[in-house]
Amino acid sequence: MKPTDLRGILQYIPRFRDRTFIIAIDGAIAADDNFANLLLDVAVLRSLNIRVVLVHGAARQITALAAREGITPTSFDGTGITDADTLRIAIAAAHHVTHELLQGLATSDLRAVNTNGIVASPVGIIQGVDHLFTGKVEKVDVELFQALLSQGIVPIVPPLGFDGEGRTYRVNSDAIACTLGVALKATKVIYVTPFEGISIAGQIVRQILAADLDEILKIRKADIPAELQSKALYAVRACHEGVPRVHVINGTVDEGLLTEVFSNEGIGTLIYANEYSQVRPARKKDIRQIMQLTKKSMQTEELVKRNRTSLEKQLGDYYVYEIDKNLVGCIALHTYPETSQGELAFLYVSPSHENQGIGRKLIQFVENRAREQNLNELLVLSTQSFTYFQSKVGFTEGSPDDLPPKRREKYDQSGRKSKVLLKKLK
């Protein structure tokens, strides 16, 4: 789906209207050529009545400013020790990025303000080491943020926190985004980074349950690149504390933010708080999407051609796999009680969601349904995917003589000469 395709975007608008997104932008992205396009994406979100809070980092800018002044910072990202010189540079760097955001949003006629709504306290002394001006979020001024959002104003939150005594602390921007997401009951927290997403043992993960990511952080943290461990940690924490979805995306991709928000496949990693996908019975309103989803495979005869009328007639036999209320797969179970057999049919998974185990989940679902109906045998007719059913799912090759009489008649009439595969259920 092209992000600019209005039809694609429309299906999401009712779910996201008047909801809050926390968008955390790395300092490296604020210095990237695609930064202006990213702010245009933010303008699109605002035009759809999505409330946006912008959090930003400044590590890249701190590095550059420190080099110009000949200073070696004690902390770049709001962790570790922050001495007085590092704090001074961090404040200057943060103000620079905030100005860039204000200026960019003004170009799209969006109103924004730099906020001091993060109340911080010092991290203090850890294992005998005083972290000086490194802070942690103590409290979020929720009323301030809600008041700004209700007026259509975009709050900008620097990687700084303030206490009641007039002191400023350097705070990790990932932690700020997480805390804001929880406090404001955000629908999404989106970390915009220079990376494609979170990789584990060198492989980009497109979606992962927060509990699973938490387990990886505990037992094999080194499998996640050091630059992304903070994102992973706070993504898990946000999900555990009430944020349904956290995204980690590449901010150098043009229209990447819109693609992540308004398409099933996205461009980065989705960390989710619960099982956000499900198999369910197909409904009449799903038929158009099912036809669209399987159109190419029916044209190439990978699937037997079906029309709207035939789907409506046997709608009770069909099931769909849904991710965030969007269909990405389908399957059917046609039953033949007279021979105690069931036919697994019309299995399809969108190419954008292949190799994620969805096909197996659909097959397992149909197997379970067949057992619930006391069927003794499951059969599949296939012209192109028979090796998958044999090697991966436990089917064995049979012959047309194994088909129920009604199904054998259709088989002979079709001329497809499909292979007949069988699996005993009892």
C-alpha positions as CSV (number, residue, x, y, z in Angstrom):
1,M,0.0,0.0,0.0
2,K,1.2,3.5,-0.8
3,P,1.0,5.7,2.2
4,T,-0.5,8.4,0.0
5,D,-3.4,6.0,-1.0
6,L,-6.4,7.6,0.7
7,R,-8.4,4.4,0.5
8,G,-5.7,2.6,2.4
9,I,-5.5,5.2,5.1
10,L,-9.3,5.6,5.6
11,Q,-9.7,2.2,7.3
12,Y,-7.4,3.3,10.1
13,I,-8.8,6.7,10.8
14,P,-11.7,5.7,13.0
15,R,-9.3,3.7,15.3
16,F,-6.7,6.5,15.6
17,R,-8.8,9.6,15.6
18,D,-8.4,11.6,18.8
19,R,-5.8,9.1,20.1
20,T,-2.3,10.0,21.2
21,F,0.9,9.0,19.6
22,I,4.3,9.6,21.3
23,I,6.9,10.0,18.5
24,A,10.5,9.8,19.8
25,I,13.0,11.1,17.3
26,D,16.7,10.3,17.6
27,G,19.1,13.1,17.3
28,A,20.7,11.4,14.3
29,I,17.3,11.6,12.5
30,A,17.0,15.3,13.3
31,A,20.3,15.7,11.4
32,D,19.2,13.5,8.4
33,D,18.2,14.7,5.0
34,N,14.8,13.0,5.5
35,F,14.0,15.0,8.6
36,A,11.8,17.5,6.8
37,N,9.8,14.7,5.2
38,L,9.3,13.1,8.6
39,L,7.8,16.3,9.9
40,L,5.4,16.3,6.9
41,D,4.3,12.8,8.0
42,V,3.6,14.3,11.4
43,A,1.5,17.0,9.7
44,V,-0.5,14.3,8.0
45,L,-1.2,12.6,11.4
46,R,-2.3,15.9,12.8
47,S,-4.6,16.5,9.9
48,L,-6.4,13.2,10.7
49,N,-7.0,14.4,14.3
50,I,-4.3,12.2,15.8
51,R,-2.7,13.8,18.8
52,V,1.0,13.9,18.6
53,V,3.7,14.5,21.3
54,L,7.3,14.8,20.0
55,V,10.2,13.6,22.1
56,H,13.7,14.1,20.8
57,G,17.2,12.9,21.6
58,A,20.4,14.9,21.0
59,A,23.3,12.4,21.2
60,R,24.5,13.2,17.6
61,Q,24.4,17.0,18.3
62,I,26.2,16.6,21.7
63,T,28.9,14.7,19.9
64,A,29.4,17.3,17.3
65,L,29.2,20.2,19.7
66,A,31.7,18.6,22.1
67,A,34.1,18.0,19.3
68,R,34.0,21.6,18.3
69,E,34.7,22.7,21.9
70,G,37.4,20.0,22.4
71,I,35.5,18.4,25.3
72,T,35.0,14.7,25.9
73,P,31.4,14.2,27.2
74,T,30.8,11.9,30.1
75,S,27.4,10.9,28.7
76,F,25.8,11.1,25.3
77,D,22.4,9.5,25.8
78,G,21.3,10.4,29.3
79,T,22.8,7.3,30.9
80,G,26.0,7.1,32.8
81,I,27.6,10.2,34.4
82,T,26.7,13.7,33.4
83,D,29.2,16.3,34.6
84,A,28.7,20.1,34.4
85,D,30.4,20.5,31.0
86,T,28.4,17.6,29.5
87,L,25.1,19.1,30.9
88,R,25.9,22.5,29.4
89,I,26.6,21.0,26.0
90,A,23.5,18.8,26.3
91,I,21.3,21.8,27.0
92,A,22.7,23.7,24.0
93,A,22.3,20.6,21.7
94,A,18.7,20.0,22.9
95,H,17.8,23.6,22.3
96,H,19.2,23.3,18.8
97,V,17.1,20.2,18.0
98,T,14.0,21.7,19.6
99,H,14.4,24.8,17.4
100,E,14.7,22.6,14.3
101,L,11.4,20.9,15.2
102,L,9.6,24.2,15.9
103,Q,10.8,25.6,12.6
104,G,9.9,22.4,10.6
105,L,6.4,22.2,12.1
106,A,5.8,25.9,11.3
107,T,6.5,25.1,7.7
108,S,3.4,22.9,7.8
109,D,1.4,25.5,9.8
110,L,1.4,23.4,12.9
111,R,1.6,25.0,16.3
112,A,4.0,23.6,18.8
113,V,5.6,24.5,22.1
114,N,8.8,23.5,24.0
115,T,7.7,22.1,27.3
116,N,9.1,21.6,30.8
117,G,6.5,19.1,31.8
118,I,9.0,16.4,32.7
119,V,9.7,16.6,36.4
120,A,13.1,14.8,37.2
121,S,15.2,13.9,40.1
122,P,18.9,12.8,40.1
123,V,19.8,9.2,39.5
124,G,22.1,9.6,42.5
125,I,24.9,7.4,43.6
126,I,24.9,3.9,42.1
127,Q,27.5,1.4,43.3
128,G,29.5,4.2,44.8
129,V,29.5,6.4,41.7
130,D,27.7,9.8,41.7
131,H,26.0,10.3,38.4
132,L,25.8,14.0,39.1
133,F,23.4,15.7,36.6
134,T,22.0,12.5,35.1
135,G,18.3,12.4,35.9
136,K,15.3,10.1,35.9
137,V,11.7,10.9,35.3
138,E,9.9,11.5,38.6
139,K,6.6,12.8,37.3
140,V,4.8,13.9,34.1
141,D,2.7,17.0,34.2
142,V,-0.3,15.2,32.6
143,E,-2.6,18.3,32.9
144,L,-0.1,20.4,30.9
145,F,0.2,17.9,28.1
146,Q,-3.6,17.2,27.9
147,A,-4.3,21.0,27.8
148,L,-1.9,21.5,24.9
149,L,-3.1,18.5,23.0
150,S,-6.8,19.5,23.4
151,Q,-5.9,22.8,21.7
152,G,-4.3,21.1,18.8
153,I,-0.8,22.1,19.9
154,V,2.2,19.7,19.5
155,P,4.2,19.5,22.7
156,I,8.0,19.1,22.1
157,V,9.9,17.4,24.9
158,P,13.7,17.6,25.0
159,P,15.9,15.0,26.7
160,L,15.9,17.1,29.8
161,G,14.0,17.1,33.1
162,F,13.6,19.8,35.7
163,D,13.1,19.8,39.5
164,G,11.3,22.2,41.8
165,E,14.6,23.8,42.8
166,G,15.4,25.1,39.3
167,R,17.9,22.4,38.5
168,T,18.1,20.7,35.1
169,Y,19.0,17.1,34.5
170,R,20.0,15.1,31.4
171,V,17.4,12.3,30.9
172,N,17.4,9.5,28.4
173,S,14.8,10.3,25.7
174,D,13.7,6.7,25.3
175,A,12.7,6.6,29.0
176,I,10.9,9.9,28.6
177,A,8.9,8.6,25.6
178,C,8.0,5.4,27.5
179,T,6.9,7.4,30.6
180,L,4.8,9.8,28.5
181,G,3.2,7.0,26.6
182,V,2.0,5.4,29.9
183,A,1.0,8.7,31.6
184,L,-1.0,10.0,28.6
185,K,-2.5,6.5,27.8
186,A,-1.0,6.7,24.3
187,T,-2.1,4.3,21.6
188,K,1.4,4.1,20.2
189,V,4.9,5.0,21.1
190,I,7.1,5.2,18.0
191,Y,10.9,5.3,18.2
192,V,12.3,6.9,15.0
193,T,15.9,5.7,14.6
194,P,18.6,5.3,11.9
195,F,18.0,1.5,12.0
196,E,15.5,-0.7,10.1
197,G,14.1,-2.0,13.4
198,I,15.2,-4.3,16.2
199,S,17.5,-7.1,15.1
200,I,18.0,-10.2,17.2
201,A,21.1,-12.3,16.4
202,G,21.5,-10.4,13.2
203,Q,17.9,-10.8,11.9
204,I,15.4,-7.9,11.8
205,V,12.3,-8.9,13.8
206,R,9.1,-7.4,12.2
207,Q,6.8,-8.1,15.2
208,I,7.3,-9.6,18.6
209,L,5.3,-10.0,21.8
210,A,6.6,-7.8,24.6
211,A,7.0,-10.8,26.9
212,D,9.2,-12.6,24.4
213,L,11.4,-9.5,23.9
214,D,11.7,-9.2,27.6
215,E,12.9,-12.8,27.9
216,I,15.5,-12.1,25.2
217,L,16.7,-9.0,27.1
218,K,17.1,-11.1,30.2
219,I,18.9,-14.2,28.9
220,R,20.7,-13.1,25.7
221,K,20.8,-9.3,25.7
222,A,24.0,-9.3,23.6
223,D,22.0,-10.7,20.6
224,I,20.4,-7.2,20.3
225,P,22.7,-4.4,19.1
226,A,23.9,-2.1,21.8
227,E,22.4,0.9,20.0
228,L,18.9,-0.7,20.2
229,Q,18.9,-2.2,23.7
230,S,17.5,1.0,25.3
231,K,14.7,1.1,22.7
232,A,13.9,-2.6,23.4
233,L,14.0,-2.1,27.1
234,Y,11.6,0.8,27.2
235,A,9.4,-0.7,24.5
236,V,8.9,-3.7,26.8
237,R,8.3,-1.5,29.8
238,A,5.7,0.7,27.9
239,C,3.8,-2.4,26.8
240,H,3.8,-3.9,30.3
241,E,2.5,-0.6,31.7
242,G,-0.4,-0.2,29.3
243,V,0.7,1.0,25.9
244,P,-0.7,-1.4,23.3
245,R,1.9,-1.0,20.6
246,V,5.5,0.3,20.4
247,H,7.2,0.7,17.0
248,V,10.9,1.0,16.2
249,I,11.3,2.4,12.6
250,N,13.9,3.8,10.2
251,G,13.5,7.6,10.1
252,T,15.6,7.9,6.9
253,V,12.9,6.2,4.8
254,D,10.7,8.7,2.9
255,E,7.1,8.3,4.1
256,G,8.3,5.6,6.5
257,L,6.2,6.9,9.5
258,L,3.0,6.8,7.4
259,T,3.8,3.4,6.1
260,E,4.3,2.0,9.6
261,V,1.1,3.5,10.9
262,F,-1.2,2.9,7.9
263,S,-0.2,-0.5,6.5
264,N,-0.2,-4.0,7.8
265,E,3.4,-4.8,7.0
266,G,5.0,-1.5,8.1
267,I,8.7,-0.9,7.7
268,G,10.2,-1.6,11.2
269,T,9.6,-3.6,14.3
270,L,6.3,-3.8,16.2
271,I,6.4,-4.7,19.8
272,Y,2.9,-5.5,21.1
273,A,1.4,-6.0,24.6
274,N,-0.8,-8.9,23.8
275,E,-1.8,-11.3,21.0
276,Y,-2.9,-8.8,18.4
277,S,-3.8,-11.4,15.8
278,Q,-6.5,-14.0,15.6
279,V,-8.2,-16.5,13.5
280,R,-12.0,-16.0,13.3
281,P,-14.9,-17.1,11.1
282,A,-15.3,-15.0,8.0
283,R,-18.2,-12.6,7.8
284,K,-20.1,-11.3,4.8
285,K,-18.4,-8.0,5.0
286,D,-15.0,-9.8,4.6
287,I,-15.8,-11.2,1.2
288,R,-14.5,-8.2,-0.7
289,Q,-11.2,-8.3,1.1
290,I,-10.9,-12.1,0.7
291,M,-11.4,-11.7,-3.0
292,Q,-8.9,-9.0,-3.2
293,L,-6.4,-10.8,-1.1
294,T,-6.5,-14.0,-3.1
295,K,-7.0,-12.5,-6.6
296,K,-3.5,-13.1,-8.0
297,S,-3.4,-16.7,-6.7
298,M,-6.7,-17.5,-8.3
299,Q,-5.5,-16.0,-11.6
300,T,-2.3,-18.2,-11.5
301,E,-4.5,-21.2,-10.5
302,E,-2.6,-21.7,-7.3
303,L,-6.1,-21.5,-5.7
304,V,-9.3,-22.8,-7.2
305,K,-11.3,-19.8,-8.6
306,R,-14.2,-18.7,-6.5
307,N,-16.7,-15.9,-7.0
308,R,-18.6,-13.8,-4.5
309,T,-21.7,-16.0,-4.8
310,S,-19.9,-19.2,-4.0
311,L,-18.2,-17.6,-1.0
312,E,-21.5,-16.3,0.3
313,K,-23.1,-19.8,-0.2
314,Q,-20.5,-21.5,1.9
315,L,-19.4,-18.6,4.1
316,G,-19.6,-20.8,7.3
317,D,-16.7,-22.9,6.0
318,Y,-14.3,-20.0,5.7
319,Y,-12.0,-18.4,8.3
320,V,-9.7,-15.5,8.2
321,Y,-6.5,-14.5,10.0
322,E,-6.6,-10.9,11.2
323,I,-3.9,-8.5,12.3
324,D,-5.1,-5.3,13.9
325,K,-8.5,-5.8,12.2
326,N,-6.9,-6.3,8.7
327,L,-7.1,-9.6,6.8
328,V,-3.8,-11.2,5.9
329,G,-4.7,-14.8,5.5
330,C,-7.7,-17.2,4.9
331,I,-8.6,-20.9,4.9
332,A,-11.6,-23.1,4.5
333,L,-12.8,-26.4,6.0
334,H,-15.4,-28.2,3.8
335,T,-16.9,-31.2,5.6
336,Y,-18.2,-34.5,4.3
337,P,-20.0,-36.1,7.3
338,E,-21.0,-39.2,5.2
339,T,-17.3,-40.3,5.0
340,S,-16.2,-38.5,8.2
341,Q,-13.7,-36.4,6.2
342,G,-12.9,-32.8,6.0
343,E,-11.2,-30.8,3.2
344,L,-8.6,-28.1,4.1
345,A,-9.0,-25.6,1.2
346,F,-8.3,-22.1,0.1
347,L,-5.2,-21.6,2.3
348,Y,-3.6,-18.3,1.5
349,V,-1.3,-15.8,3.4
350,S,-0.4,-12.4,2.1
351,P,3.2,-12.2,0.7
352,S,3.9,-9.4,3.2
353,H,3.3,-11.8,6.1
354,E,4.9,-14.9,4.8
355,N,7.5,-16.8,6.9
356,Q,5.8,-15.8,10.2
357,G,4.1,-19.0,10.9
358,I,0.6,-17.7,9.9
359,G,0.0,-20.6,7.4
360,R,0.8,-23.2,10.1
361,K,-1.6,-21.4,12.6
362,L,-4.4,-21.5,10.0
363,I,-3.8,-25.2,9.3
364,Q,-3.7,-26.0,13.0
365,F,-6.9,-24.1,13.5
366,V,-8.6,-26.2,10.8
367,E,-7.2,-29.4,12.2
368,N,-8.6,-28.5,15.6
369,R,-12.0,-27.6,14.1
370,A,-12.1,-30.9,12.2
371,R,-11.3,-32.9,15.4
372,E,-14.1,-30.9,17.3
373,Q,-16.5,-32.2,14.6
374,N,-15.3,-35.8,15.1
375,L,-13.9,-36.1,11.6
376,N,-11.4,-38.9,11.1
377,E,-9.4,-37.6,8.2
378,L,-8.4,-34.3,6.7
379,L,-7.6,-34.0,2.9
380,V,-6.0,-31.4,0.8
381,L,-6.0,-31.0,-3.0
382,S,-2.9,-29.1,-4.3
383,T,-1.3,-28.5,-7.6
384,Q,1.7,-26.3,-6.4
385,S,2.1,-26.6,-2.6
386,F,1.9,-30.3,-2.1
387,T,5.5,-30.6,-0.9
388,Y,4.8,-28.1,1.9
389,F,1.9,-30.2,3.2
390,Q,4.0,-33.4,3.0
391,S,7.3,-32.1,4.5
392,K,6.0,-29.5,7.0
393,V,2.5,-30.5,8.1
394,G,2.4,-34.3,8.1
395,F,0.2,-35.1,5.1
396,T,0.8,-38.2,3.0
397,E,0.0,-38.7,-0.7
398,G,-3.2,-40.5,-1.5
399,S,-5.2,-40.8,-4.7
400,P,-8.5,-39.5,-6.2
401,D,-10.1,-42.7,-5.0
402,D,-9.7,-41.5,-1.4
403,L,-12.1,-38.5,-2.0
404,P,-15.7,-38.5,-0.9
405,P,-18.1,-39.3,-3.9
406,K,-19.3,-35.7,-4.1
407,R,-15.7,-34.3,-4.0
408,R,-14.5,-36.9,-6.5
409,E,-17.1,-35.7,-9.0
410,K,-15.9,-32.1,-8.8
411,Y,-12.3,-33.3,-9.0
412,D,-12.9,-35.1,-12.3
413,Q,-14.8,-32.2,-13.7
414,S,-12.1,-29.6,-12.9
415,G,-9.4,-31.2,-14.9
416,R,-6.8,-29.7,-12.5
417,K,-5.3,-33.1,-11.7
418,S,-4.4,-32.0,-8.2
419,K,-2.4,-34.2,-5.9
420,V,-4.6,-35.7,-3.2
421,L,-3.0,-35.5,0.3
422,L,-4.3,-37.1,3.5
423,K,-3.8,-36.8,7.2
424,K,-5.4,-39.1,9.8
425,L,-6.9,-37.2,12.8
426,K,-7.6,-40.2,15.0
